[in-house]
């Protein structure tokens, strides 16, 4: 029982307060620099590190504008996400991904581009079209017909 309590306390110190993470997201959105990666924290000194990159915006057929931010949180493991914001920088939702191999490499017009990443199992490049709106989910193929399905989630879960 004491070991479990110790692990819970130790892990809680590596978690970033939700408000701080939201401020970091807003900072990146306000800077509005597509492709620029911002780093918050230091894994060696603080036990965790957050990397945020604003990819740009997409415009749907209904003329809705959304901003795309990718996130990698290192804490002894990597947690990757794609965050979607409105044109007013309000949280809209997210896709919870696996590791850094699942991250898109950029935006091309209204499509997320997933390129081939060195050291990752997926060998197929793929684009996910946002022109008709935010997909409720998408399949990211890897090789031999295998891949992953990622679902859109509007719960605020930083």
C-alpha positions as CSV (number, residue, x, y, z in Angstrom):
1,X,0.0,0.0,0.0
2,X,2.8,2.4,0.8
3,X,4.4,1.9,-2.6
4,X,1.2,2.7,-4.4
5,X,0.7,5.9,-2.4
6,X,4.3,6.9,-3.1
7,X,3.9,6.3,-6.8
8,X,0.6,8.3,-6.9
9,X,2.2,11.3,-5.1
10,X,5.4,11.2,-7.2
11,X,3.3,11.0,-10.4
12,X,1.1,13.9,-9.3
13,X,4.1,16.2,-9.2
14,X,4.8,15.6,-12.8
15,X,1.3,16.5,-13.9
16,X,0.8,20.1,-15.1
17,X,-2.1,22.0,-13.7
18,X,-4.9,22.2,-16.3
19,X,-4.9,26.0,-16.2
20,X,-1.2,26.2,-16.9
21,X,-1.5,23.9,-19.9
22,X,-4.5,25.9,-21.2
23,X,-2.4,29.1,-21.0
24,X,0.4,27.4,-22.9
25,X,-2.0,26.4,-25.6
26,X,-3.4,30.0,-25.8
27,X,0.1,31.4,-26.0
28,X,0.9,29.2,-29.0
29,X,-2.4,30.1,-30.7
30,X,-1.9,33.9,-30.1
31,X,1.6,33.7,-31.5
32,X,0.0,32.3,-34.7
33,X,3.2,31.0,-36.3
34,X,2.5,27.9,-38.4
35,X,5.1,25.1,-38.0
36,X,6.8,26.7,-35.0
37,X,7.3,24.3,-32.1
38,X,7.1,25.7,-28.6
39,X,8.6,23.8,-25.6
40,X,7.3,24.3,-22.1
41,X,9.1,22.7,-19.1
42,X,12.2,20.6,-19.0
43,X,12.0,16.8,-18.7
44,X,15.4,16.6,-16.9
45,X,14.6,19.3,-14.3
46,X,10.8,19.1,-13.9
47,X,10.0,15.5,-14.9
48,X,7.8,16.5,-17.9
49,X,8.0,18.6,-21.0
50,X,5.3,19.8,-23.4
51,X,5.8,20.5,-27.1
52,X,3.1,22.4,-28.9
53,X,3.1,23.2,-32.6
54,X,0.4,25.3,-34.3
55,X,0.0,23.8,-37.8
56,X,-2.4,26.4,-39.2
57,X,-6.1,26.6,-39.9
58,X,-8.6,24.8,-42.0
59,X,-11.8,26.2,-43.5
60,X,-14.8,23.9,-44.0
61,X,-17.3,24.0,-46.9
62,X,-19.6,25.9,-44.5
63,X,-16.9,28.5,-44.1
64,X,-16.1,27.6,-40.5
65,X,-12.5,28.2,-39.5
66,X,-10.6,25.9,-37.1
67,X,-7.1,26.0,-35.8
68,X,-5.0,22.9,-35.4
69,X,-2.4,22.4,-32.7
70,X,-0.4,19.3,-32.2
71,X,0.9,18.3,-28.8
72,X,3.5,16.0,-27.4
73,X,3.8,15.6,-23.6
74,X,6.9,13.8,-22.5
75,X,6.7,12.4,-19.0
76,X,8.7,9.2,-19.2
77,X,6.4,8.3,-22.0
78,X,5.1,10.4,-24.9
79,X,1.4,11.3,-25.1
80,X,0.4,12.9,-28.4
81,X,-2.8,14.7,-29.4
82,X,-4.3,16.9,-32.1
83,X,-6.2,19.8,-30.6
84,X,-8.9,21.7,-32.6
85,X,-9.8,25.3,-31.7
86,X,-12.3,27.7,-33.2
87,X,-11.2,30.9,-35.0
88,X,-11.6,32.6,-31.6
89,X,-9.1,30.3,-30.0
90,X,-11.8,28.5,-28.1
91,X,-11.3,24.8,-27.4
92,X,-13.4,22.6,-29.8
93,X,-12.1,19.1,-29.3
94,X,-9.2,16.8,-29.8
95,X,-8.0,13.5,-31.2
96,X,-6.0,11.4,-28.7
97,X,-3.2,9.7,-30.5
98,X,-0.7,7.0,-29.6
99,X,2.9,8.1,-29.6
100,X,4.9,10.6,-31.7
101,X,4.7,8.3,-34.7
102,X,1.0,9.1,-35.0
103,X,1.4,12.9,-35.3
104,X,0.7,14.7,-38.6
105,X,3.6,16.4,-40.2
106,X,1.6,19.4,-41.4
107,X,-1.4,20.9,-43.2
108,X,-2.0,21.1,-46.9
109,X,-5.0,23.3,-47.8
110,X,-7.7,21.7,-45.6
111,X,-6.1,18.4,-45.0
112,X,-3.9,17.0,-42.2
113,X,-0.8,15.4,-43.8
114,X,0.7,12.3,-42.1
115,X,4.0,11.7,-43.7
116,X,6.5,8.8,-43.4
117,X,8.4,9.2,-40.1
118,X,11.8,7.7,-39.8
119,X,11.9,5.0,-37.1
120,X,8.1,4.4,-37.2
121,X,6.3,1.4,-38.4
122,X,3.9,3.2,-40.7
123,X,5.2,3.5,-44.2
124,X,2.2,5.0,-45.9
125,X,1.7,8.7,-46.2
126,X,-1.9,9.8,-45.8
127,X,-4.1,13.0,-45.8
128,X,-7.2,13.5,-43.8
129,X,-9.6,16.1,-45.3
130,X,-11.2,18.6,-43.1
131,X,-13.0,20.5,-45.9
132,X,-16.4,19.0,-45.1
133,X,-15.9,19.6,-41.3
134,X,-14.1,18.0,-38.4
135,X,-14.2,14.2,-39.0
136,X,-15.7,12.2,-36.1
137,X,-12.8,9.9,-36.6
138,X,-10.3,8.7,-39.1
139,X,-8.3,5.7,-40.0
140,X,-4.5,6.2,-40.4
141,X,-3.2,3.2,-42.4
142,X,0.3,1.8,-41.7
143,X,1.2,-1.2,-43.8
144,X,-0.4,-4.4,-45.0
145,X,-3.9,-2.9,-44.5
146,X,-3.2,-2.4,-40.8
147,X,-3.4,1.0,-39.0
148,X,-5.1,2.9,-36.2
149,X,-8.5,4.6,-35.8
150,X,-8.6,7.9,-34.0
151,X,-11.9,9.4,-32.7
152,X,-12.8,13.0,-32.2
153,X,-13.5,13.9,-28.6
154,X,-15.0,17.2,-27.4
155,X,-14.3,16.6,-23.7
156,X,-11.7,19.1,-22.4
157,X,-9.0,16.7,-21.4
158,X,-5.5,18.3,-21.3
